[in-house]
């Protein structure tokens, strides 16, 4: 594993320090060598510090997870209340296969 160590985020980072205070002045992140090389190369290409890139990636990840959780919670509530009815697995598969076949026919 490769280690990326970076200092506290800059003031213009995407993390809101009022709601997510820094717990340390620096952090060490262990990455597989291939991923660490990609991060370092991206840093060189963009001129942005490695720490900013890692913070942006982590922030984006948690934002996506939060959106997914909200969507799943909303869909569960819709099903539980009867607003939306589930589709049996075999029927869902059949419908999906029909859509795939129709798309393949339109491309050909």
C-alpha positions in Angstrom: 0.0 0.0 0.0 1.1 3.5 -0.7 0.6 6.3 1.7 -0.6 9.8 0.9 -0.1 12.2 3.7 -1.5 15.7 3.4 -2.1 18.7 5.7 -5.4 20.3 6.8 -7.6 21.4 4.0 -7.3 24.8 2.5 -10.0 27.4 3.3 -11.5 27.1 -0.2 -12.0 23.4 -0.1 -15.4 21.9 -0.6 -15.7 20.7 3.0 -17.7 23.1 5.3 -15.4 23.4 8.4 -18.3 24.8 10.4 -20.3 21.5 10.2 -17.3 19.1 9.7 -14.4 20.4 11.8 -11.0 18.9 11.2 -10.0 16.3 13.8 -6.4 16.5 13.0 -3.9 18.8 11.3 -3.0 16.0 8.8 -4.3 12.6 7.7 -2.7 9.6 6.2 -4.6 7.7 3.6 -3.4 4.3 2.4 -4.0 3.4 -1.2 -3.0 0.7 -3.5 0.1 1.8 -5.5 -1.8 2.1 -8.8 -4.5 4.4 -7.3 -1.9 6.5 -5.4 0.0 7.0 -8.7 -3.3 8.1 -10.4 -4.0 10.6 -7.6 -0.4 11.9 -7.8 -0.5 12.2 -11.6 -3.9 14.0 -11.4 -2.4 16.4 -8.9 0.5 17.1 -11.3 -1.8 17.5 -14.3 -4.3 19.8 -12.5 -1.9 21.7 -10.3 -4.1 20.9 -7.3 -2.7 19.6 -4.1 -3.2 15.8 -3.4 -5.1 16.6 -0.3 -7.7 18.7 -2.1 -8.2 15.9 -4.7 -8.7 13.3 -1.9 -11.1 15.6 0.0 -13.1 16.3 -3.1 -13.3 12.6 -3.9 -14.4 11.7 -0.3 -16.9 14.5 -0.1 -18.4 13.5 -3.5 -18.6 9.9 -2.3 -20.5 10.7 0.8 -22.8 13.1 -1.1 -23.7 10.3 -3.5 -24.3 7.8 -0.7 -26.6 10.3 1.1 -28.6 10.9 -2.2 -28.9 7.1 -2.6 -30.0 6.6 0.9 -32.7 9.3 0.6 -33.9 7.8 -2.7 -34.1 4.3 -1.2 -35.8 5.6 1.9 -38.4 7.5 -0.2 -39.0 4.4 -2.4 -39.4 2.2 0.6 -41.9 4.6 2.1 -43.8 4.7 -1.2 -44.0 0.9 -1.3 -44.9 0.6 2.4 -47.7 3.1 1.9 -49.1 1.4 -1.2 -48.4 4.3 -3.5 -46.1 2.0 -5.5 -46.4 -1.7 -6.1 -43.5 -4.0 -6.4 -42.9 -6.1 -9.5 -42.1 -9.8 -9.1 -38.5 -10.6 -10.0 -39.4 -12.8 -13.0 -41.7 -10.1 -14.5 -39.0 -7.5 -13.9 -36.5 -9.7 -15.7 -38.8 -10.2 -18.6 -39.5 -6.5 -19.0 -35.8 -5.7 -18.8 -35.0 -8.3 -21.5 -37.7 -6.9 -23.7 -36.2 -3.4 -23.4 -32.7 -4.7 -24.2 -34.0 -6.6 -27.2 -35.9 -3.5 -28.5 -32.9 -1.3 -28.0 -30.7 -3.8 -29.9 -33.2 -3.9 -32.7 -33.2 -0.1 -33.0 -29.4 0.0 -33.1 -29.1 -2.7 -35.8 
